[in-house]
Amino acid sequence: MRTRDLLLGVILFLIGFSSSAINFSRVNVAWQYDLEFDVKMAHRVVRTDDGIMIFLSIASDSITNWDYEFLVQDGYESETHREVTPTIDSLVSVGNEVMLKIKLSSLDEGLLVVKFSKPENFYYYDIPIKIGSLSFPTVYPVDVNGLPILEKYINSSGFTWLGNDTLLATQYPEDFPPADPPMADMKPLAPQVRMDTSFLFTGEIDFIESKFYNVLKDSMAAQGVTMLRVPPYFPEYRQLGELMEAMLYLTSEQERKSIVNSRSPKQSFDSFWMNTYSTKSRARNAIRRYYNLVEKSNILFTDFKPGWKTDRGMMYIIFGSPDEVYRSGNSEEWYYDNGSAFEFTVISTFFAPKTYALRRNKEFEEQWFTQIATIRR
């Protein structure tokens, strides 16, 4: 099928169905955290003068086999929804990936749902278009090809911000501590951070690595875009310091201190994996598995700090991709086939309209230590 025909197939499958809304507290959306799943989606929401604009990326090896529909409803547990036929423009169609620009006029509803289906199954992709009293920003970054950047991090230079307006950027250090494993000293989920500097810029701008930025249209804007500047190889980690820091969830405090304070940290790093897994082969496989999950967490959960440092990133690294995920307006629940279950509370911060805080209790601690023992066996 030609590229043009493929794209039209994606856009034109806007077929209506029952008006009963999708209750996300009963619909499993774990596929969104499975990076091996056949369909991958990403998006960015931008506010316009007459509504909202959504950039939606869809990638799939079998993209021509999926039908797509667009629905709006009040929230995650609404009783009804309605089908919408937005204005859709094609920004790119390369191989098995398309990027669409979706325009919606002002809506009373707060949630856009993309339903994609095959004859034998269907899935939902949820896009909040209202988050409490917060409004989406009117600015967004674009890459060297002029396409919107959908990730919340930038790992290269040469990007710009759409339009010729002068924008306001505030720079902060990315020195947030990682999430707290059991028995660690609890730290604030989104602590106050000191501002490094604030400056005006137009168009192309080079941000500094290991800093994050909040970009506003002007000082009166209610909401900006938070972007984390990371090394070129991110979401992967390669430097010894990064690898050692990310070991936090697998090691005891004594083990961490021994590695970090060693006269030869590299040798101590290697010795930890060898002593834990006995043979080079097992140690090599354990390292590959662990840092693969760190990389996936960075892809999935990075915001104003790397994804592995977040509560969801911590649980993803230790327990893996959840088998079931259910959402409501203010919480997200993860379930695993081995019986483990966790709940995250959704809160809003200045830098991230949706931040996920793990609900901690004795059961969580018991499941954690059991899982750590299994991983290190």
N, C-alpha and C positions, 0 to 999 in steps of 0.2 A: 504493500500500500504506500502511495506517495505521502511525503511529509504533510502536505496540505490536507489531504484526505484524512490522515490520521488525526490532525488537530481538529478538523471539523467534526470528526466522530466524537471527540471528547466534549466539544462545546454543545453540540446539538442534542445530546441525550438528556433532555430536560423534561422528564415524563412524570406526571403527578401520581400520587397514591394517597392512601388513607390520611385523614386529617388528624388522627390521633398522634400526639407529639412523641418524640423520642425521650424516654426517661433514662437519663444516663446513669442513674443510680442502679439500673438493672441491665444496662447494655455494656458488655465487655469491650473495652477499647485498648486492651493490652497490645494489640498489633502496632499501635503507635510507638511503643518502646522496643519493638522487635526490628532491629536494623536489617534482618535477613528476610523480612516480609516482602511479598511480591510488589506491594505498592508503598511508595514513600511520598509523604506530603510535607510541605513547609509553607509558611505564609508570613506576611507582614500586613498590618492594618494601618491605614493612613486616613486621617480626617480631611475632608474637603469642604468647600463652602456650601455645597448642596447635598452632602451625605457622607459616605465613606467609600474608600477605595481599598480593595484587597488584592495583593499580589499573591498568587497561589502557584506553587511549583508542584507538579505531579510527575513522578518517575516510576516506571514499571516495565519489566521485560515483556509483559503481555498487555500493554496499554490499550491495544485495539479491542481487547475482549471485555473491557469494563464499560458500563453505562454510568453516567453521572447525573445527579439531580441536586438542586439547591433549595433549601428550606430555611425558614426563619421561625423561631419560637422565643417566648419570653426568657426562658432560662433552662437550666439543666433538668428540672423536674416539672416542666410545664405540662398542661393537659392537652393543648392543641398546638398545631403548627400550620403554616401555609407555605405553599410552593411559590417561589419567586423566579422570574426570568430576568436576571440582571444583564446589563450591558457588558459583554465580554470581548476583550481584544487579545490577540495573540502577540506576545512579546518575543517568544522564541520557541522553536520546535526543533530539537536536535536529537536524533536517534530515538531513544525511548523516554525522553523527557520533554515536557512542555512547561512553559510559564505563562500564566494568564493574568490579565489585569481585569478585575471584576469591579464594576461600579454599581453601587446601590444608593438610591435616594434615601433621605432621612427615614429612619424606621423607629417604631415604638419598641419593637422586640430587641432583645439583647444578645441573641445567639444565632449565628448562621451555621447550618449543618450541611455538609456535603455528604450525600449518600452515593456510594459507588458500589456497583453490584455486577455479579455474573448470574447466569441462570441458577446456579447451585448455592450461592451465598451472597451476603452483602455486608458492608461495613460503613461506619460513620466517622467523619472527621469534623470535630467541633471547633468553631472559631468565634470566640467572644467578640461581639461588636459594641458592647457596653460593659464597663467594669466599674460598678458603683457610681460614684460621683466623678470619677476620673474621665478625661477625654483623651482620645488618641492624638498623637502629635501630627502636625501637618508637614513635617520634613522627614526625609529618609535618605540613607546613603545608597550610592550606586557604584558599580564596579567600572573597570576600564572600558567595558563594552556598553556602558550606560544602562545596565540591568540592575534592578534593585537588589541589594544585599539582604537576604532573608535571615541569615544567622545573626546572633546577638554578639558576635565577636568578629574582629578583622585581623587576618594574619598576613596581610601584605600592604604595601604602600600603593599609591596611585589611585585610590578611590576618591570619589567626589560626593557632593551633596546636591541633589537636584535643584535646579534653578540658579539664578544669579543673585539671590538675596544674601545679605550679610547675616550670618547666624552667630549665636552665642554658644560657646563651648566652655564647660567647666571640667577641669581635670582633677582626678582623684587617684591616690595610690591604690593598687590592688593588693592590699595586705590583710584582707579578711582571713581569719583563721578557718581551717576546715571544720566540717560538721563534727559534733561531739559523739564519739562512740561511748558505750556504757562505761561508767566509772570515771569518765573524764570530768574535769571541771567545766561546768556549763558556761557557755559564752552567749552573748546576745545574738539572736538570729540575724539581725541587720543592724549592727552597732553604728554609732555615729562615726563618721570618717572626716578627716580634715581635708579641706580643699587645698590642692597644690596651687592652682592658678585658674584664672578665668580670662578668656580672650575672644575677640571677634575674628571671624574668618569668612571668606567667600570661596566657594568652589572646592578645588582640591586642597587637601590638608594631610599632613603626615602626623599621625598620632604616635606617641612614645610607647614602646613595649612595656608591659607590666603596669600600665595605667588604664583606668577606665574613664569614660567621658559621658557627660550628659549634655546633649546638644538640643538647644531650644531655638525656635524661630526668632524669639526676642525675650527680653527679661520679663515680659508680661504673660508669656505662654504658661499655661497650667501644666502641661506635660511635655516632656522631651523624649529623645531617643537615647537609651543607654547602650554604649558600645564598649566592649572590652578589647584592648589591643594586645594581641598575643604573638608569640614567635611564629615564624613562617611554617614550622612543622606541626603546629597545633592543628587538630586536637590530640595528636600523638605527643608523647613525652620522650625526650632523648637525653637530656642533661642529667648527670648523676644527682645533682641537688633536687631536681624535680622528681626523679624516680624515688629518692629516699623520702621526700616529704609525703608522697602519695602512698607510702607503705604504712601510714598511720593506722589504718583500720585493721591491718593484719598483725601488727606487732604489739607487744606489751610496752609500757613506758620504759622499763629497764632495757629492753632490746633496742628501742629507738635511741636512747641516750648512748648506748654502747656503740652503735653504728655512727651516729653523728659526731660524737666526741673522740672517735678513734683517730689515731695518727694516720691511718690509711683507710679512709671511708670506703673506697672502692673495694678493698680487700674484705672489709667487714660486711659490706653489702653482699658480696658474693658468698661469704661464709654463712650468712644468715640463711640464704636459700638452700645452700648445700647441707647445712646442719639440720634444716627443717625437713628436707625432702630426700636426704640420704644419698641419692645418686645424681649425676649430672643430667641424665635424661629426664628424671622426674622434676628436678629443679628447673630445667629449661622449659618444660611444659607448664609448670606452675607460674613462672615469670611471664610466659607468653599469655596465659589465660588471664592473669591478674591485670596486666597492663593493657590488654585488649578491652577489658571491662572499664578501666580508667579512661581509655580513649573514647569508648562508646558513651560513657557518662559525660565527657566533655562535649560530644556532639549533641546529646539530648538535653542537657540541663544547664549549660553555660548561660549566665546572665551577667550580672555585674561582678561575678567571680567565676572561676573555672567550674565546670559541671561536677567534677569529682569532689569538690569542697562542699557541695550542697547536701541537704538531708537526703533527697532522692538519689543523688549520686552515690552517697555512702551506702545506702541500702542496695542499690543496683550492683555495686562492685562486690559486695559480700554475698548477696543472695541471687544475683543474676537478674535477667529480665523477668518481670512478674508474669504469671500465667493468666491472671485476671486483674483488670483495672476497672473501677467504677467511680464515677464523678458526680458530685453535686455542686451547688453554687459555692460552697465554702469548704469542701473537703475532697480528698481523693483516697481511695482504698486499694491496697495491693494484696493479692492472694497468690499463694504458691501451692503447687500440687502436693508438696510435702507437709502441708498444714500451717505453714507460717503465714501470718497476716499482719499488715501494718496500715496505719491511717495517718494521713498528712492533713493538717489544717492549712487552708489557703488564706493568706493575709496580704495586704497591700503595703508596699513601702514606696518611698520616693523614687527609688531606682528601678523597681520592678513591680508593676501593678499586681502580679500574682507571684507570691513567694510561698514555698511549701515547707511547713514546719512539721517534723515528725512528732507524733504523740507518743511520749515515752512512759512506760510503766514496767512493772516487774516481769510481765510476760514477754515484753520486747527484749529485756536483758537476758532472759532465759533462752529465747530463740537465737539471740545474737551469739552467745557463748557456745551454744550447741553447733551453730553453723561454723564458727571459727575453728572449733575442734575438728569438724569434718573437713574443712579446707586444708588444715595443716596436718591432716592424718597421713 
